[in-house]
Amino acid sequence: QVQLVASGGCLVQAGGTLRLSCAVSGSIFNINNMGWYRQAPGKQRELVAAITRGGNTNYADSVKGRFTISRDNAKNTVYLQMNSLKPEDTTVYYCRADFVGIPGVSWGQGTQVTVSS
């Protein structure tokens, strides 16, 4: 069984930085795409950033130039470097991964990011 464990969320002042991590463990096959999503109360979960196995990246317009996604395939871990944080970045962040040849996706438990003004 695959498990994704996200960490790194906390309270930070506006303009500050955070680095989220998400480690994949368990019966791991080849991890394909990895990504970070966020979901505010009463809203749909939205893509923040995604990265393919080969390192191609995709970002939401709202975070371009401020957030950077990266991955360490040897450690089965995906990161989200968050710079110039804004109060509107406050919410729960979830990591996600899918696996080569296996249908569906797996989600982490979420980590709370709070940006104070």
N, C-alpha and C positions, 0 to 999 in steps of 0.2 A: 504494500500500500504506500502510495506517495504522500509525502507531507511537505507543505511549504510553510516555513516559519519566518515571518516578517518582524523586523525590529528597527529601532532608530527613531521612532516618532517621539516627540516631546513638545514642550512649550518653548517658543523662541520669539524674540522680538522681530518686528518688521525690519527687513533689510538683512536679516541674519541668514545663516546657512544650516542645513541639516543633511545627513546622509542616511538614507534608508537602505537596509539590506534584506534580502530574502534568500534563504538557503533551502534547497530542495533535498529531501532525504527519502529513504525507503527503497522500494523496488524500482530503481531508476532505469529507464531505458534512455534512448537518446533524447535529450531535451531539445525541442525545436524552438518555437518562439517563446519569449519571456516578456513580461510587461508589468507596468504599474497602472492601476486604475484608482479613482477616488469617487466617493459617494457622499454627498451632503444629505442631511435629513430631508426626506420628502422628494428627493431627486433621483434620477437614474444614475447608475454607475457609469462613469465616463472614462475613456482612455486618457491617460496622462502621457505615457511614453511606452514604446515597444521596441524590442530588438530581436532580430532574427539570429539563428544559429551562426550565420556568417558575419554578423555584426552590423547589418543594415538597421538604421534607426528611423523612428517615426515619432513625432511629438504633436501634442495638442497645441493649437495656436497660442493659447493663453500661457504656455510655459516655455515656448521657444526662446532660446537665448538665455534662459535662467536655469533650466533643469537639464541634466545630462544623465542618460541611462547608459549603463555598461554592464558587462557580465564577465564572469570568470568561469569558463567551461570546466576547468580542472576542479574547481570547488563547487560546481553546480549552484552558483550564487549569482543573483542579479542585484545591481545597485541603482539607486537614484540619488544623484547629487543635486541638491536643491539650493540654489543661491538666490539672493535678492528676494527673499520670501515676502509675501504680501498677506494681509489679513484674509483676503479672499481665498488663499490657499488652505485655510483651515478646514479640515475634514478628516475622515478616516481614509487611509490609503491601503489598497489591497494589491498584492502581487499575484500574478497568474502565469501559468506555464502550460504548454501543450507538448506532446511527445510524438516523435516520428512513428508512424504506423499504428498509433493508438487513437481512437476517436475520443472527442471530449477534451476538456481542460480541467486543470486543478487550480484551486484558489488558496491563498494564504488567509490567515485569520484577521488581518487588518491591523494597522498601527495608526494611532491618533497623532495628527500633526495640528498644533495650535499656534497660530501666529498672532501675537498681540500688537496692537497699534501704539 
